[in-house]
Amino acid sequence: MDKRPSVSEPADAASRRRQRKGPVYPVASRPVVDMAFYNKVRDGMEKVSEFTIAPRDAEAFDVPAGHLFRIICPGAPQVGDFNLWHKHDLQESFYSGKTRAIHATHLTVGDRLWSSMPYLRPMATITYDTLQWYGWDEDGCGIHDVIGTRCDPYINRMLRGTDAHHYCHSNLIRSMVKHLGMPMPEAERRVHDVMNVFMCTGFDRETHQYIKKASPVRQGDFIEFFAEIDLVGALSACPAGDCAIREPGETWNSYELKVELYRPKKGALAGWTPPSRNPYSGDHGIHASSTAG
């Protein structure tokens, strides 16, 4: 498709493009992330459980507030699609768009996974990331994105004209049905945009298309989170494996992922309480006299 503009530039085009830039939400206004506290919580933590996610499948799991959990690559390079919900109210779920606006397109240590409105509070904080070294490569790509959605059978049907059932969207749905015993239609309504763990992505500098490349994750790499509230998580081992660009007809191999749950040592959480939901009144100007915004 030819996307060249069909209209001519106005005389002031250059000055319109030369406007100052800056973050949408100023960094200084963000709630402070006390990494000294999280490092203290990590010190002496005890592993209490672990499980493996089969290739091209997903598992859902509970994480109590104040615990830590790791998503681990136990073998061959593999990316995962990760969803989160508040255990006691599934309406409160991970909000990838607002997380992206508050932090960045790709997340690492000190960044948080924020919940949907009207709750808008931290659900989890990233406390360790063995791939933090990667940063940004020459293609503008980074790791652990909150840009993309998740592979799904609907787009596959549209692009390829066939049905397939082990895309991440379907995997996550099955995991919720299995873990929570909910009907499949409800589980599908609950599955939402994900954090693409270990995935290497960015935007093409010329076309601005969402692009991917082979993940740099290797055996033993992990990303670690602190649960700020009681959570239900769901993680899919993507059928695309490391999400490398492959030639037509080339095989896509998927591999295992692993999740480990940790409990802080006694006393490590002294003085800490889970964050409250956002205090905005929720009036939206219906009854309030103030029109400030």
Phi and psi in degrees as a GROMACS rama.xvg file:
@    title "Ramachandran Plot"
@    xaxis  label "Phi"
@    yaxis  label "Psi"
@TYPE xy
-80.6055  114.485  ASP-2
-103.82  13.6325  LYS-3
-63.6268  142.23  ARG-4
-63.0252  142.063  PRO-5
-98.5764  3.40511  SER-6
-122.257  152.175  VAL-7
-81.4842  155.094  SER-8
-70.8611  143.591  GLU-9
-73.1381  165.345  PRO-10
-62.5726  -29.5958  ALA-11
-99.6788  23.8692  ASP-12
-57.3341  -44.2596  ALA-13
-62.5522  -43.0985  ALA-14
-69.4964  -32.0672  SER-15
-64.815  -34.7189  ARG-16
-78.8641  -18.7595  ARG-17
-93.7377  37.6533  ARG-18
-83.3967  155.15  GLN-19
-65.3254  147.595  ARG-20
-115.387  159.453  LYS-21
-176.691  164.982  GLY-22
-65.0409  146.742  PRO-23
-60.9981  -45.9303  VAL-24
-111.791  112.792  TYR-25
-54.2406  135.822  PRO-26
-57.6731  -38.8972  VAL-27
-65.8015  -17.25  ALA-28
-89.4  -9.8538  SER-29
-69.4953  148.409  ARG-30
-58.2996  139.386  PRO-31
-68.5914  133.693  VAL-32
-100.612  113.022  VAL-33
-87.525  89.1092  ASP-34
-67.0808  -24.8034  MET-35
-62.3225  -38.6697  ALA-36
-63.9917  -47.4185  PHE-37
-66.396  -35.2009  TYR-38
-65.551  -35.8769  ASN-39
-66.1318  -40.5763  LYS-40
-64.6614  -36.6773  VAL-41
-69.2325  -31.7521  ARG-42
-65.9783  116.31  ASP-43
80.7624  11.8339  GLY-44
-64.692  153.314  MET-45
-118.491  130.46  GLU-46
-72.9606  128.633  LYS-47
-111.676  -20.6231  VAL-48
-164.254  163.615  SER-49
-157.158  155.69  GLU-50
-155.38  161.542  PHE-51
-112.154  141.815  THR-52
-103.554  123.017  ILE-53
-67.691  152.536  ALA-54
-55.6657  139.82  PRO-55
60.9049  30.3508  ARG-56
-143.584  -178.723  ASP-57
-145.129  160.601  ALA-58
-137.615  142.808  GLU-59
-105.117  153.945  ALA-60
-158.059  158.207  PHE-61
-99.9757  144.73  ASP-62
-133.925  115.465  VAL-63
-67.8395  146.853  PRO-64
-54.8061  138.984  ALA-65
87.9395  -2.16846  GLY-66
-99.5334  166.189  HIS-67
-116.745  154.631  LEU-68
-144.826  150.585  PHE-69
-119.648  140.934  ARG-70
-105.764  122.288  ILE-71
-123.365  143.071  ILE-72
-94.0773  105.034  CYS-73
-85.9536  -9.32064  PRO-74
-151.851  -119.449  GLY-75
-66.7021  154.506  ALA-76
-55.1032  130.648  PRO-77
-152.48  136.382  GLN-78
-102.554  161.139  VAL-79
-136.739  145.018  GLY-80
-100.978  122.904  ASP-81
-120.93  126.422  PHE-82
-117.165  154.364  ASN-83
-138.933  146.418  LEU-84
-139.93  157.321  TRP-85
-74.7601  125.418  HIS-86
-57.3047  -35.4698  LYS-87
-96.2876  -0.512618  HIS-88
-159.514  94.6192  ASP-89
-68.1898  -10.3119  LEU-90
-64.196  -28.4222  GLN-91
-87.8315  111.199  GLU-92
-134.894  166.942  SER-93
-59.1212  132.779  PHE-94
-113.162  93.758  TYR-95
-65.7777  -37.3888  SER-96
-64.5715  -45.198  GLY-97
-72.0158  -35.0226  LYS-98
-59.2902  -43.9253  THR-99
-62.5229  -40.9742  ARG-100
-70.1941  -36.5129  ALA-101
-73.9275  -40.3602  ILE-102
-108.468  -84.1271  HIS-103
-169.724  177.575  ALA-104
-69.0138  -24.3641  THR-105
-131.075  142.122  HIS-106
-111.191  152.761  LEU-107
-156.127  -161.974  THR-108
-54.6343  131.615  VAL-109
92.6506  -14.7628  GLY-110
-83.4145  158.198  ASP-111
-125.019  154.877  ARG-112
-99.6424  115.401  LEU-113
-95.8021  152.312  TRP-114
-93.7714  166.272  SER-115
-69.0052  160.136  SER-116
-73.2152  145.455  MET-117
-91.2581  9.39535  PRO-118
-79.8601  -54.057  TYR-119
38.638  73.0896  LEU-120
-143.856  163.956  ARG-121
-66.2529  130.658  PRO-122
-94.8575  -39.8458  MET-123
-151.37  149.822  ALA-124
-119.242  134.186  THR-125
-78.1923  121.205  ILE-126
-106.781  -18.9664  THR-127
-159.404  146.354  TYR-128
-153.503  109.16  ASP-129
-71.249  -11.3998  THR-130
-100.988  12.5315  LEU-131
-59.7715  -26.4637  GLN-132
-62.1374  -23.7839  TRP-133
-64.5823  -42.6483  TYR-134
61.4573  -129.256  GLY-135
-119.391  130.793  TRP-136
-91.5888  -177.808  ASP-137
-67.0636  -15.9459  GLU-138
-92.6039  1.37096  ASP-139
80.6751  16.3092  GLY-140
-95.3716  151.391  CYS-141
-139.055  -173.285  GLY-142
-114.054  151.961  ILE-143
64.5175  67.3506  HIS-144
-88.0416  154.476  ASP-145
-121.613  41.1666  VAL-146
-100.392  -57.3352  ILE-147
-73.3148  173.357  GLY-148
-99.1081  -91.9602  THR-149
-172.77  148.353  ARG-150
-66.5207  146.875  CYS-151
-150.477  157.636  ASP-152
-72.9636  -17.7413  PRO-153
-73.251  -45.604  TYR-154
-68.1617  -33.924  ILE-155
-62.1285  -42.4138  ASN-156
-63.3977  -41.0379  ARG-157
-66.6379  -42.4854  MET-158
-86.0313  -31.74  LEU-159
-117.458  -14.1744  ARG-160
74.7388  18.6197  GLY-161
-130.199  160.478  THR-162
-98.4198  137.142  ASP-163
-145.275  150.246  ALA-164
-120.942  6.08605  HIS-165
-118.071  33.5961  HIS-166
-78.4105  162.471  TYR-167
-59.4617  -37.0939  CYS-168
-57.5478  -48.569  HIS-169
-67.9553  -39.3837  SER-170
-58.5642  -46.0279  ASN-171
-64.6445  -38.3876  LEU-172
-60.4221  -49.1243  ILE-173
-60.5628  -37.8519  ARG-174
-65.5796  -36.4795  SER-175
-71.3581  -39.541  MET-176
-59.5147  -45.4585  VAL-177
-67.9729  -44.5485  LYS-178
-77.1507  -39.0429  HIS-179
-108.742  -6.45827  LEU-180
66.8568  24.6415  GLY-181
-88.2344  155.992  MET-182
-62.717  149.668  PRO-183
-57.4845  -44.066  MET-184
-59.9851  -36.6255  PRO-185
-69.0516  -40.9434  GLU-186
-60.7167  -38.9665  ALA-187
-65.66  -35.3199  GLU-188
-67.8365  -27.1517  ARG-189
-80.8565  -30.7103  ARG-190
-70.3884  133.025  VAL-191
-140.293  -174.509  HIS-192
-59.9313  145.596  ASP-193
-112.088  171.394  VAL-194
-96.4733  123.876  MET-195
-88.6006  89.3206  ASN-196
-69.3872  131.883  VAL-197
71.7274  -5.65723  PHE-198
-77.518  141.481  MET-199
-106.927  112.761  CYS-200
-144.385  171.507  THR-201
-177.497  -160.582  GLY-202
-122.296  132.025  PHE-203
-61.0384  132.119  ASP-204
-66.7107  -26.4137  ARG-205
-93.1017  -48.9459  GLU-206
-93.6938  -17.8292  THR-207
62.8815  19.0847  HIS-208
-74.2884  150.937  GLN-209
-68.5651  123.519  TYR-210
-123.995  162.665  ILE-211
-139.488  164.157  LYS-212
-151.814  170.945  LYS-213
-57.1864  133.56  ALA-214
-66.5753  141.331  SER-215
-82.7526  2.11984  PRO-216
-61.0219  142.001  VAL-217
-133.673  168.053  ARG-218
-51.8561  127.592  GLN-219
96.0386  -15.8682  GLY-220
-65.5958  148.38  ASP-221
-154.622  160.082  PHE-222
-122.424  138.834  ILE-223
-121.93  141.513  GLU-224
-128.188  149.684  PHE-225
-105.202  126.585  PHE-226
-79.9001  113.827  ALA-227
-79.0926  -27.1738  GLU-228
-136.68  169.359  ILE-229
-63.5123  127.377  ASP-230
-122.351  151.781  LEU-231
-113.701  123.849  VAL-232
-111.259  156.507  GLY-233
-142.277  133.331  ALA-234
-132.349  129.827  LEU-235
-110.677  133.511  SER-236
-83.9532  104.088  ALA-237
-57.7385  137.39  CYS-238
-63.7054  -15.8889  PRO-239
-84.9916  4.0894  ALA-240
65.0165  -114.319  GLY-241
-88.9718  1.72962  ASP-242
63.6709  28.1275  CYS-243
-67.205  155.143  ALA-244
-75.3334  125.009  ILE-245
-118.646  155.596  ARG-246
-74.797  154.314  GLU-247
-54.3396  130.72  PRO-248
87.5553  -9.92614  GLY-249
-72.5382  140.842  GLU-250
-71.3255  139.282  THR-251
-100.385  120.772  TRP-252
-110.02  133.252  ASN-253
-111.305  148.549  SER-254
-131.741  174.826  TYR-255
-72.227  154.818  GLU-256
-123.48  164.586  LEU-257
-135.363  144.568  LYS-258
-122.956  133.647  VAL-259
-123.23  138.895  GLU-260
-110.591  134.083  LEU-261
-125.129  145.958  TYR-262
-112.298  129.639  ARG-263
-64.6781  156.383  PRO-264
-69.5573  159.733  LYS-265
-56.9023  131.607  LYS-266
90.6614  -10.8368  GLY-267
-67.5458  -24.5234  ALA-268
-98.5373  12.8381  LEU-269
-54.7621  126.682  ALA-270
86.0963  -7.43818  GLY-271
-91.0667  140.991  TRP-272
-134.8  148.611  THR-273
-59.4331  145.429  PRO-274
-66.2168  143.299  PRO-275
-79.3097  159.25  SER-276
-65.2772  159.406  ARG-277
-54.0422  133.431  ASN-278
-82.4056  1.84053  PRO-279
-54.3657  139.847  TYR-280
-64.3603  -26.0367  SER-281
80.8846  10.6912  GLY-282
-73.9831  -34.054  ASP-283
57.5399  26.5898  HIS-284
82.2155  6.94327  GLY-285
-70.6144  -44.4231  ILE-286
-116.727  -23.6516  HIS-287
-67.3775  144.341  ALA-288
-79.473  -26.0277  SER-289
-76.2472  139.753  SER-290
-114.131  12.728  THR-291
-65.0732  141.229  ALA-292
